[in-house]
Amino acid sequence: MGRRSIHCLSISIQNGAANCCKFNRWGTLVAVGSTDGRIFIFDFVTKGIVKTWTAHALPVSSLSWSRDGRKLLTASADTTVAIWNVIEASCMHRNDNQVLVLQLNYPPCLDELNPRSQRIITNDIPGAIEDGVSAIAFDRRANYLITGTNKGKLVVYDAKTLKMVSWGRQNSVQQIKQIVIPRRGNFIITNSQDRIIRTFDLNDILDCYYICGASTKAHSLYVWERTTGTLIKILHGTKGECLMDVQWHPIRPVILSVANGIVSVWTQAHVENWSAFAPEFTELEENAKYEEKEGEFDLDDEDADVDDKGHSQDSDEEIIDIESLKPSEILCSSDEEDNINSLLPDVTLKTGPLWFLPITPECDNTDTLPLPGGHFTGISLE
């Protein structure tokens, strides 16, 4: 990543200023919350808006997709949390859902939306009752609540009983400002007041991961290698911009950043080099007739060696399985479903995960459509 050049482009929002953004589980759709309370859904391939609606009266502060991509959880500065049907853009309720609420200088509480209830999480650490909770998050399976205090302590609670399971402390008494739970790997990442990003091992730590961090005072992104702590890359945005949000793409080396109401897409600048795949590749400047080699397309090459003939026959007789499907390790985390059908989208959009949203193309009245015979008709798409 450090040797390649970086390309940056912006996603346009219709007369709106972005405040936060969030990829869906597969990175095919991006939800953007604006300062005027609207929600924009972008197709990440085309970078076009496929759905938009007004969700809140004040700026949208946080977004979260459901696992199947059909629901979107939004939080706003108007102190409300809403769950939306992405296809219909309508507000809905979801059973057995829980939301973490953290108020300034107050203990965190766990809100259950249906049935409606509220429970306060108490601090049971000896000698640390007065420590305030400054950050909180669910683990990947929502079995535990991980809280960070203003004294640099990490406390783990059982999500059902709210009883303390374990706790530990950092090598600093600085306040923990943020807790991030990655999709893969059983570890957590903390961002503290001393401007140091730390990783904590829950079980085994996997290799080859990167951490992206930034300061809200400048539009500059820093990428570190997690295992060694080496700074790999610095991405500089426009000077003077105030950074609001940063999001990794789930499976691609792409980063989204929100600053001054604009969503920027950071990606690698790809350069085609076909000779790297085929050393004998030559670029043609004009049409040339291809001269095939002797026996190149023959089923039985008379001039080939005996060993080559046997290998060719074995490869022809090999049965290729095109019916069995295995879940992609890239799209699946370690707590993923084993059934491959649960990952495949439904073309009718009635069931299954929602990978993409359909959109009706906008055509002018003067547009014409070609017929199979090559003729054109004056019927327009409206």
Summary of the structure (lengths in Angstrom):
residues: 382
radius of gyration: 26.5
end to end distance: 45.5
largest distance: 86.8
contacts: 968
relative contact order: 0.12
helix: 5%
strand: 37%
